[in-house]
């Protein structure tokens, strides 16, 4: 292959694999409107499993990396600029205190821009996860999340490390449907759960 043709072919491969090049005008406008910037996730987050319900989740899905790979359009991880700055400050001031924060998986496809809004909890044990909720729910936290804590502890003990929660699915900046993320994953996206938290048992992949 002539050198010029080889270089040109390599350029087009790079374009196809680089989210910045694949990004549509609609995606760029949404990023600006939401104040979102590119922010790469940690391996701890990507390699963990995730819930898809804020209260009383029934399943663990995952891994996060498997979910990203299941997407059929260019996908990019984003974070709010203010959240990114907060993380930097808290990391400097309280390096040993685990926190959770919001991540956006942007999928830019022919039908529009979808945001899968995750809460990154990769730095937390189940106990730290409950302790974090005490900040917002006070003494109600144990009653509201205690059962889930025991279910998560059992799952983690069986090798299903939990690194996050899928909290919302947005389509072009609006809620994609009235379905819960759990139902949307199972019924609309055919992304099967890997662990049944209620039954305390792994599910076939």
C-alpha positions, -999 to 999 in steps of 0.1 A, spaced: 0 0 0 14 35 -9 25 54 21 0 83 15 -29 58 12 -17 41 44 -16 73 64 -50 84 51 -65 50 61 -50 53 95 -65 88 99 -100 75 91 -96 46 117 -86 73 143 -116 94 134 -140 64 138 -125 55 172 -123 90 187 -155 102 204 -146 139 197 -148 133 160 -179 112 162 -198 138 182 -228 154 165 -240 190 167 -268 178 190 -244 161 213 -221 192 214 -251 215 222 -263 192 250 -228 191 265 -227 229 265 -262 233 279 -256 208 307 -220 220 315 -205 186 308 -169 178 300 -151 145 291 -139 127 323 -125 92 320 -137 67 346 -115 45 367 -110 8 361 -126 2 395 -158 18 383 -158 1 348 -151 -34 362 -178 -33 389 -215 -42 388 -243 -17 392 -278 -14 405 -305 4 385 -329 16 413 -322 42 440 -345 25 465 -348 -13 470 -330 -25 438 -338 -60 427 -308 -68 406 -271 -62 399 -263 -55 362 -229 -54 346 -202 -50 345 -202 -13 336 -176 -20 309 -199 -47 294 -228 -22 293 -206 3 275 -196 -23 250 -232 -32 244 -239 2 229 -242 4 192 -231 40 188 -202 62 199 -201 64 237 -182 90 258 -180 94 296 -188 129 308 -191 148 341 -204 182 352 -176 208 354 -187 217 389 -187 181 400 -152 176 386 -139 206 405 -156 194 437 -140 160 434 -106 176 431 -111 198 462 -125 169 483 -97 146 472 -71 172 483 -89 180 516 -102 146 526 -81 120 507 -94 90 527 -131 98 527 -150 80 499 -176 100 480 -201 92 453 -206 114 422 -225 115 389 -212 103 356 -229 106 322 -224 80 295 -232 99 263 -244 77 234 -246 97 202 -267 78 177 -289 83 146 -320 85 168 -306 112 191 -284 116 221 -289 93 251 -274 99 285 -271 70 309 -267 88 342 -247 68 367 -237 74 403 -201 63 407 -197 45 440 -165 27 432 -147 40 462 -173 27 487 -179 -5 506 -216 -13 513 -211 1 548 -197 34 534 -226 34 509 -251 34 538 -230 59 558 -231 83 529 -269 81 529 -270 92 566 -260 127 554 -294 130 536 -317 106 554 -304 108 590 -319 81 612 -343 70 585 -313 56 565 -312 23 583 -349 16 579 -349 27 542 -316 11 531 -308 -16 557 -323 -45 538 -304 -34 506 -272 -31 526 -274 -68 536 -282 -78 501 -252 -59 487 -229 -74 513 -240 -109 503 -234 -101 466 -200 -86 473 -191 -116 494 -199 -138 464 -176 -118 441 -200 -92 427 -183 -60 436 -207 -30 433 -193 2 417 -223 23 409 -260 29 402 -278 37 370 -302 64 382 -317 80 350 -319 75 313 -322 107 293 -331 111 256 -321 145 241 -321 160 276 -354 146 288 -364 114 307 -365 86 281 -396 70 295 -417 64 326 -400 30 331 -375 25 358 -339 20 347 -342 -16 359 -372 -22 336 -356 -3 307 -324 -24 309 -342 -57 310 -371 -50 285 -360 -22 261 -322 -28 260 -322 -65 266 -293 -61 290 -299 -90 315 -291 -87 352 -263 -108 366 -274 -111 402 -308 -113 419 -305 -93 451 -338 -104 465 -330 -141 461 -293 -136 469 -283 -157 438 -263 -153 406 -282 -154 373 -271 -170 341 -254 -146 317 
